[in-house]
Amino acid sequence: MFSKGDRVSVLDEAINGVVLSVKDKEVTIETEEGFVMTFFVNELIKVNVSSNLMDSIKRINIDKVSKEKEIPKPRSFVKERKDKNEISAPEFDLHIEKLVPNKRGMSNYDILTLQSETAKRHIEFAIRNRIPKIVFIHGVGEGILKAELDFLLGRYDNIAFQDANYQKYGLGATEVFIKQNSK
């Protein structure tokens, strides 16, 4: 059934190899990884490999051409529409890795304080410079930074905020709208 040089695959395991020798009902193979192993005849199956290189090339070319001829499927999501003159809101990433080069030695309190102070600085800057909208990226995590950010934003009278666009940011961002007073 098996002869030296046949390509085989082990039935119950992800092992492939080449037959080295056949002795009674035992077949010795060399695996693709270079290990020599012995199996019973009923544990192996012969794998047909086209020895003709041209057949393999033809099959690859046919697969490639048929893939190119397929009609592309439309995308399943709706892209966010923007006006041509709309300027995208500045985004501020509050992840600690983006704020300091090395957080080693910082306690959780220190990290949260730095993130809160950074957010406050950006809010104050946006108010002073009449920037109508900013986005804070805080990540999902346990929600502590988001809760702290919500508390901070709630202290301002001229600010409204909501979760940012889910398609663009997922659940880990807050969009802040600054109501401008006409002076």
Secondary structure as a PSIPRED ss2 file (coil, helix, strand):
# PSIPRED VFORMAT (PSIPRED V4.0)

   1 M C   1.000  0.000  0.000
   2 F C   1.000  0.000  0.000
   3 S C   1.000  0.000  0.000
   4 K C   1.000  0.000  0.000
   5 G C   1.000  0.000  0.000
   6 D C   1.000  0.000  0.000
   7 R E   0.000  0.000  1.000
   8 V E   0.000  0.000  1.000
   9 S E   0.000  0.000  1.000
  10 V E   0.000  0.000  1.000
  11 L C   1.000  0.000  0.000
  12 D C   1.000  0.000  0.000
  13 E C   1.000  0.000  0.000
  14 A C   1.000  0.000  0.000
  15 I C   1.000  0.000  0.000
  16 N E   0.000  0.000  1.000
  17 G E   0.000  0.000  1.000
  18 V E   0.000  0.000  1.000
  19 V E   0.000  0.000  1.000
  20 L E   0.000  0.000  1.000
  21 S E   0.000  0.000  1.000
  22 V E   0.000  0.000  1.000
  23 K E   0.000  0.000  1.000
  24 D C   1.000  0.000  0.000
  25 K C   1.000  0.000  0.000
  26 E E   0.000  0.000  1.000
  27 V E   0.000  0.000  1.000
  28 T E   0.000  0.000  1.000
  29 I E   0.000  0.000  1.000
  30 E E   0.000  0.000  1.000
  31 T E   0.000  0.000  1.000
  32 E C   1.000  0.000  0.000
  33 E C   1.000  0.000  0.000
  34 G C   1.000  0.000  0.000
  35 F C   1.000  0.000  0.000
  36 V E   0.000  0.000  1.000
  37 M E   0.000  0.000  1.000
  38 T E   0.000  0.000  1.000
  39 F E   0.000  0.000  1.000
  40 F E   0.000  0.000  1.000
  41 V H   0.000  1.000  0.000
  42 N H   0.000  1.000  0.000
  43 E H   0.000  1.000  0.000
  44 L E   0.000  0.000  1.000
  45 I E   0.000  0.000  1.000
  46 K E   0.000  0.000  1.000
  47 V C   1.000  0.000  0.000
  48 N C   1.000  0.000  0.000
  49 V C   1.000  0.000  0.000
  50 S C   1.000  0.000  0.000
  51 S C   1.000  0.000  0.000
  52 N C   1.000  0.000  0.000
  53 L H   0.000  1.000  0.000
  54 M H   0.000  1.000  0.000
  55 D H   0.000  1.000  0.000
  56 S H   0.000  1.000  0.000
  57 I H   0.000  1.000  0.000
  58 K H   0.000  1.000  0.000
  59 R H   0.000  1.000  0.000
  60 I H   0.000  1.000  0.000
  61 N H   0.000  1.000  0.000
  62 I H   0.000  1.000  0.000
  63 D H   0.000  1.000  0.000
  64 K H   0.000  1.000  0.000
  65 V H   0.000  1.000  0.000
  66 S H   0.000  1.000  0.000
  67 K H   0.000  1.000  0.000
  68 E H   0.000  1.000  0.000
  69 K H   0.000  1.000  0.000
  70 E C   1.000  0.000  0.000
  71 I C   1.000  0.000  0.000
  72 P C   1.000  0.000  0.000
  73 K C   1.000  0.000  0.000
  74 P C   1.000  0.000  0.000
  75 R C   1.000  0.000  0.000
  76 S C   1.000  0.000  0.000
  77 F C   1.000  0.000  0.000
  78 V C   1.000  0.000  0.000
  79 K C   1.000  0.000  0.000
  80 E C   1.000  0.000  0.000
  81 R C   1.000  0.000  0.000
  82 K C   1.000  0.000  0.000
  83 D C   1.000  0.000  0.000
  84 K C   1.000  0.000  0.000
  85 N C   1.000  0.000  0.000
  86 E C   1.000  0.000  0.000
  87 I C   1.000  0.000  0.000
  88 S C   1.000  0.000  0.000
  89 A C   1.000  0.000  0.000
  90 P C   1.000  0.000  0.000
  91 E E   0.000  0.000  1.000
  92 F E   0.000  0.000  1.000
  93 D E   0.000  0.000  1.000
  94 L C   1.000  0.000  0.000
  95 H C   1.000  0.000  0.000
  96 I H   0.000  1.000  0.000
  97 E H   0.000  1.000  0.000
  98 K H   0.000  1.000  0.000
  99 L H   0.000  1.000  0.000
 100 V C   1.000  0.000  0.000
 101 P C   1.000  0.000  0.000
 102 N C   1.000  0.000  0.000
 103 K C   1.000  0.000  0.000
 104 R C   1.000  0.000  0.000
 105 G C   1.000  0.000  0.000
 106 M C   1.000  0.000  0.000
 107 S C   1.000  0.000  0.000
 108 N H   0.000  1.000  0.000
 109 Y H   0.000  1.000  0.000
 110 D H   0.000  1.000  0.000
 111 I H   0.000  1.000  0.000
 112 L H   0.000  1.000  0.000
 113 T H   0.000  1.000  0.000
 114 L H   0.000  1.000  0.000
 115 Q H   0.000  1.000  0.000
 116 S H   0.000  1.000  0.000
 117 E H   0.000  1.000  0.000
 118 T H   0.000  1.000  0.000
 119 A H   0.000  1.000  0.000
 120 K H   0.000  1.000  0.000
 121 R H   0.000  1.000  0.000
 122 H H   0.000  1.000  0.000
 123 I H   0.000  1.000  0.000
 124 E H   0.000  1.000  0.000
 125 F H   0.000  1.000  0.000
 126 A H   0.000  1.000  0.000
 127 I H   0.000  1.000  0.000
 128 R H   0.000  1.000  0.000
 129 N C   1.000  0.000  0.000
 130 R C   1.000  0.000  0.000
 131 I C   1.000  0.000  0.000
 132 P C   1.000  0.000  0.000
 133 K E   0.000  0.000  1.000
 134 I E   0.000  0.000  1.000
 135 V E   0.000  0.000  1.000
 136 F E   0.000  0.000  1.000
 137 I E   0.000  0.000  1.000
 138 H C   1.000  0.000  0.000
 139 G C   1.000  0.000  0.000
 140 V C   1.000  0.000  0.000
 141 G C   1.000  0.000  0.000
 142 E C   1.000  0.000  0.000
 143 G C   1.000  0.000  0.000
 144 I H   0.000  1.000  0.000
 145 L H   0.000  1.000  0.000
 146 K H   0.000  1.000  0.000
 147 A H   0.000  1.000  0.000
 148 E H   0.000  1.000  0.000
 149 L H   0.000  1.000  0.000
 150 D H   0.000  1.000  0.000
 151 F H   0.000  1.000  0.000
 152 L H   0.000  1.000  0.000
 153 L H   0.000  1.000  0.000
 154 G H   0.000  1.000  0.000
 155 R C   1.000  0.000  0.000
 156 Y C   1.000  0.000  0.000
 157 D C   1.000  0.000  0.000
 158 N C   1.000  0.000  0.000
 159 I E   0.000  0.000  1.000
 160 A E   0.000  0.000  1.000
 161 F E   0.000  0.000  1.000
 162 Q E   0.000  0.000  1.000
 163 D E   0.000  0.000  1.000
 164 A C   1.000  0.000  0.000
 165 N C   1.000  0.000  0.000
 166 Y H   0.000  1.000  0.000
 167 Q H   0.000  1.000  0.000
 168 K H   0.000  1.000  0.000
 169 Y H   0.000  1.000  0.000
 170 G C   1.000  0.000  0.000
 171 L C   1.000  0.000  0.000
 172 G C   1.000  0.000  0.000
 173 A E   0.000  0.000  1.000
 174 T E   0.000  0.000  1.000
 175 E E   0.000  0.000  1.000
 176 V E   0.000  0.000  1.000
 177 F E   0.000  0.000  1.000
 178 I E   0.000  0.000  1.000
 179 K C   1.000  0.000  0.000
 180 Q C   1.000  0.000  0.000
 181 N C   1.000  0.000  0.000
 182 S C   1.000  0.000  0.000
 183 K C   1.000  0.000  0.000
